[in-house]
Amino acid sequence: MLNAIILPVLTGLALFLFGMKLMETALSSWAGPRLQLWLERFTRTPVRGLATGTILTAALQSSTAITVIAIGLVGAGVLTFPRTLGVILGTNIGTCLTTELIGLSLGGIGVPILLASAGVWLASWLAGPLPPAAQGLGLDQAAASGGGRGWLRSVRYGSLAVAGFALVLLGIEIMQTIGPALQTRGLFAWFVQEAQTSLLWGIIAGAAVTALVHSSAAVIAMAMGLAAVQGIPVELGVAITIGANVGTCVTALIAGMSSSRAGRYVAWSHILLNVGGAILFYPFIHQLVSLSALLANDASEQIARSQTIFNVACSLIALPLCYLNMWKRLEFRSQ
């Protein structure tokens, strides 16, 4: 069991999380403090906030990062709570890009991508270090202050981000090797059998594991990998995915605890969106799987498509609620 299951899971998960962190850090360093500028400028209406949250989350590959930044800006008084509601909805949509890319089953090209990106990153150092004046500036400012060498910053951090994505693919490929071993384990077979009786087991498992590893993408990737090798049915994979969306709220809750009352409101809005969506879609998981089957043939792609449909639908259903005047009154009371 140690060699067949535990070691591949730990190794693959470590590579996945390291790759996600590398990608997130590289893209954050690339964008720099302009993240705050974008959030301040493009969140004047819930629709604009949704679009901004979607784009930034897709670019940074981390809904948690954007949520935590939003909580920090509200706590600092830079943004008001109502202006973050659209951003929170957008983060759920933007995070679907990760699962959609994973669903393409690109694991076989992980090593070539890693080698190519590493080569580009090393070659960028031959051009010299980054201009000192460019440190801590945004892309346009870096290009201007660096004497036209802003491209070097883009190449260096962009190649690191691609390398991180390659590690994510490799981690998934390693985790997928445990499928045959899991199928022979009685405990795992019992869990799958119970989950088929009630998919609530899958939602609870997805939420619990995500709360522990602080990465919904990692848990969803594991579910997609198991479904790809027929280790679990697609319905259970979708249930785990919905649960992972609930479990990812833990990080926002922790960030909100150390913020102001308005910052805590942002964290709780994130929790209500994901928990409310899980409650809403739980009775319709089989219908969600049937709909995703029309859009994809592969099991892992079906889970990725279900994740996208779930998050987009939840955000669009909740969007009109962001225009209620009660949020402005709530903001006034929190000051």
C-alpha positions in Angstrom: 0.0 0.0 0.0 2.9 2.4 0.8 4.5 2.1 -2.6 1.4 1.7 -4.6 -0.8 4.4 -3.1 0.7 6.6 -0.4 4.0 7.5 -2.1 2.5 8.3 -5.5 -0.2 10.4 -3.9 2.2 12.4 -1.7 4.7 12.8 -4.5 2.1 13.9 -7.0 0.4 16.2 -4.5 3.7 17.8 -3.6 4.6 18.4 -7.2 1.0 19.8 -7.9 1.0 22.2 -4.9 4.6 23.3 -5.6 3.7 23.9 -9.2 0.6 25.9 -8.3 2.5 28.0 -5.8 5.3 28.6 -8.3 2.8 29.6 -11.0 0.9 31.9 -8.5 4.1 33.6 -7.2 5.5 34.1 -10.7 2.3 35.7 -12.0 1.9 37.8 -8.9 5.4 39.1 -9.2 4.8 39.7 -12.9 1.7 41.8 -12.3 3.0 43.5 -9.2 1.0 46.1 -7.3 -1.1 46.8 -10.4 -3.5 44.1 -9.0 -4.7 46.6 -6.4 -5.0 49.3 -9.1 -7.1 47.0 -11.3 -9.3 46.0 -8.4 -9.8 49.7 -7.4 -10.5 50.9 -10.9 -12.7 48.1 -12.3 -15.0 47.2 -9.5 -17.5 50.1 -9.6 -20.4 47.8 -10.5 -21.0 44.1 -9.7 -20.8 43.2 -13.4 -17.4 45.0 -13.8 -16.3 43.4 -10.6 -17.3 39.9 -11.9 -15.4 40.5 -15.1 -12.3 41.8 -13.2 -12.4 38.9 -10.7 -12.7 36.4 -13.5 -9.8 37.8 -15.5 -7.5 38.2 -12.6 -8.2 34.8 -11.2 -7.7 33.1 -14.6 -4.4 35.0 -15.0 -3.1 34.3 -11.5 -4.6 30.8 -11.3 -5.6 31.4 -7.7 -9.1 32.4 -6.6 -7.8 32.3 -3.0 -5.2 35.0 -3.8 -7.7 37.4 -5.3 -10.2 36.8 -2.4 -7.5 37.4 0.2 -6.4 40.6 -1.6 -10.0 41.8 -1.7 -10.4 41.1 2.0 -7.2 43.0 2.7 -8.3 46.0 0.6 -11.6 46.2 2.3 -10.0 45.9 5.7 -7.7 48.8 4.7 -10.6 50.9 3.6 -9.4 51.0 0.0 -12.5 49.1 -1.3 -16.0 49.0 0.1 -17.7 45.7 0.8 -20.4 46.0 -1.9 -17.7 46.5 -4.6 -16.1 43.2 -3.8 -19.3 41.1 -4.3 -18.8 41.0 -8.1 -15.1 40.1 -7.6 -16.0 37.1 -5.4 -18.4 35.8 -8.1 -15.7 36.3 -10.7 -13.1 34.3 -8.8 -15.3 31.3 -8.9 -15.6 31.5 -12.7 -11.9 32.3 -13.3 -10.7 29.3 -11.3 -12.4 27.0 -13.8 -9.5 27.7 -16.3 -7.3 25.4 -14.2 -9.6 22.4 -14.2 -10.4 23.0 -17.9 -6.7 22.8 -18.7 -6.2 19.8 -16.5 -9.2 18.1 -18.3 -7.3 18.3 -21.6 -5.1 15.5 -20.3 -1.8 17.2 -21.2 0.3 15.1 -18.7 2.3 13.5 -21.5 3.8 16.9 -22.5 4.6 18.0 -18.9 8.3 17.1 -19.2 8.9 18.9 -22.5 7.1 22.0 -21.3 9.1 22.0 -18.1 12.4 21.6 -20.0 11.5 24.3 -22.5 10.4 26.8 -19.8 13.5 26.1 -17.7 15.6 26.8 -20.8 13.9 30.1 -21.5 14.2 31.1 -17.8 18.0 30.3 -17.8 18.5 32.1 -21.1 16.8 35.2 -19.6 19.6 35.5 -17.1 22.1 35.8 -19.9 20.4 39.1 -20.8 21.3 40.3 -17.3 19.4 41.0 -14.1 16.1 42.9 -14.0 16.6 46.7 -14.0 16.6 47.9 -10.3 14.0 50.6 -11.1 11.6 47.9 -12.3 11.4 46.2 -8.9 7.9 46.4 -7.4 6.4 48.2 -10.5 3.7 47.1 -12.9 4.2 45.9 -16.4 3.9 49.3 -18.1 5.9 51.1 -15.4 8.6 48.4 -15.6 8.9 48.8 -19.3 9.2 52.5 -19.0 11.7 52.7 -16.1 13.8 49.7 -17.4 14.8 51.5 -20.6 12.6 49.3 -22.8 13.7 46.1 -21.0 10.3 45.3 -19.6 10.1 42.4 -21.9 12.8 40.7 -19.8 10.6 40.8 -16.7 7.7 39.2 -18.8 10.0 36.5 -20.2 11.5 35.6 -16.8 8.3 35.4 -14.8 6.3 34.0 -17.7 8.7 31.1 -18.1 8.5 30.4 -14.3 4.7 30.4 -14.5 4.8 27.9 -17.4 7.2 25.7 -15.5 4.8 25.7 -12.6 2.0 24.6 -14.8 4.3 21.8 -16.2 4.8 20.6 -12.6 1.1 20.6 -12.1 0.7 18.3 -15.1 3.4 16.0 -13.8 1.9 15.8 -10.4 -1.5 14.8 -11.8 0.1 12.1 -14.0 1.8 10.6 -10.9 -1.4 10.7 -8.9 -3.3 8.9 -11.7 -1.0 5.8 -11.3 -2.8 4.9 -8.0 -6.1 4.0 -9.8 -5.5 0.2 -10.2 -4.2 -0.1 -6.6 -7.2 1.7 -5.2 -9.7 -0.5 -7.0 -8.3 -3.5 -5.1 -8.7 -2.0 -1.6 -11.8 -3.0 0.3 -12.1 0.3 2.2 -12.0 2.3 -1.0 -14.6 0.1 -2.6 -16.8 0.5 0.4 -16.5 4.3 0.2 -17.4 4.3 -3.5 -20.4 2.0 -2.8 -21.6 4.3 0.0 -21.1 7.4 -2.2 -23.3 5.9 -4.9 -26.0 5.5 -2.3 -25.6 9.1 -1.2 -23.4 11.5 -3.0 -23.3 13.6 0.1 -20.3 11.4 1.1 -18.4 12.8 -1.9 -19.2 16.4 -1.1 -18.1 16.0 2.5 -14.9 14.2 1.4 -14.1 17.0 -1.1 -14.7 19.7 1.5 -12.7 18.0 4.2 -9.6 17.2 2.1 -9.6 20.7 0.5 -9.8 22.3 3.9 -6.7 20.3 4.9 -4.5 20.9 1.8 -5.9 24.5 1.1 -6.2 23.8 -2.7 -9.4 22.9 -4.4 -7.6 22.5 -7.7 -5.5 19.7 -6.2 -8.5 17.8 -4.9 -10.4 18.3 -8.1 -7.3 17.1 -10.0 -7.2 13.9 -7.9 -10.9 13.3 -8.6 -10.4 13.8 -12.3 -7.4 11.5 -12.3 -9.3 8.7 -10.5 -12.3 9.1 -12.8 -10.0 8.9 -15.8 -8.8 5.4 -14.8 -12.3 4.4 -13.8 -11.4 4.4 -10.1 -14.5 6.4 -9.2 -17.7 7.1 -11.2 -18.1 10.5 -12.7 -21.0 11.4 -10.4 -18.8 10.9 -7.4 -16.0 13.0 -9.0 -18.5 15.8 -9.5 -19.7 15.6 -5.9 -16.1 15.8 -4.7 -15.6 18.8 -7.0 -18.6 20.6 -5.5 -17.3 19.8 -2.0 -13.9 21.1 -2.9 -15.6 24.5 -3.7 -16.9 24.5 -0.2 -13.6 23.5 1.4 -11.7 26.3 -0.3 -13.7 28.8 1.8 -11.5 27.9 4.9 -8.6 30.1 3.6 -10.9 33.0 3.1 -12.4 32.5 6.6 -9.0 32.5 8.2 -8.1 35.7 6.3 -11.3 37.4 7.3 -10.8 36.6 11.0 -7.9 38.9 11.2 -9.6 41.7 9.1 -12.2 44.4 9.9 -15.9 43.7 10.1 -16.2 44.6 6.4 -13.4 42.2 5.6 -15.3 39.5 7.4 -18.3 40.3 5.3 -16.3 39.6 2.2 -15.1 36.2 3.6 -18.7 35.3 4.5 -20.0 36.3 1.1 -17.5 33.9 -0.4 -18.7 31.1 2.0 -22.4 31.7 1.3 -21.8 31.6 -2.4 -20.1 28.2 -2.4 -22.2 26.6 0.3 -25.4 27.9 -1.2 -24.3 26.7 -4.6 -23.5 23.2 -3.2 -27.0 23.0 -1.5 -28.7 24.2 -4.7 -26.9 21.8 -7.1 -26.8 18.7 -4.8 -30.2 17.4 -5.9 -29.2 17.9 -9.6 -25.8 16.2 -9.7 -27.0 13.5 -12.0 -28.5 16.1 -14.4 -25.3 18.1 -14.2 -23.3 15.0 -15.2 -25.7 14.3 -18.1 -25.3 17.8 -19.3 -21.5 17.7 -19.1 -21.5 14.4 -21.0 -23.0 16.2 -23.9 -20.1 18.6 -23.9 -17.2 16.1 -23.3 -16.6 12.3 -23.7 -13.7 11.7 -21.4 -14.5 11.3 -17.7 -12.0 13.9 -16.5 -13.2 16.4 -19.1 -16.8 15.8 -17.9 -15.8 16.7 -14.3 -14.0 19.8 -15.6 -17.0 20.8 -17.6 -19.3 20.2 -14.6 -17.1 22.4 -12.5 -17.4 25.2 -15.1 -21.2 24.9 -15.4 -21.6 24.8 -11.6 -19.4 27.9 -11.0 -20.7 29.9 -13.9 -24.4 29.1 -13.0 -23.9 29.9 -9.3 -22.2 33.3 -10.1 -24.9 34.3 -12.6 -27.7 33.3 -10.3 -26.1 35.3 -7.5 -25.2 38.4 -9.6 -28.6 40.1 -9.4 -28.5 39.9 -5.6 -25.3 42.1 -5.7 -27.5 45.0 -6.7 -29.7 45.0 -3.6 -29.5 48.1 -1.5 -29.2 46.0 1.7 -25.5 45.6 1.0 -24.9 49.4 1.1 -26.8 49.6 4.5 -24.7 46.7 5.7 -21.5 48.5 4.7 -22.7 51.6 6.5 -23.2 49.6 9.7 -19.8 48.0 9.5 -18.0 51.4 9.5 
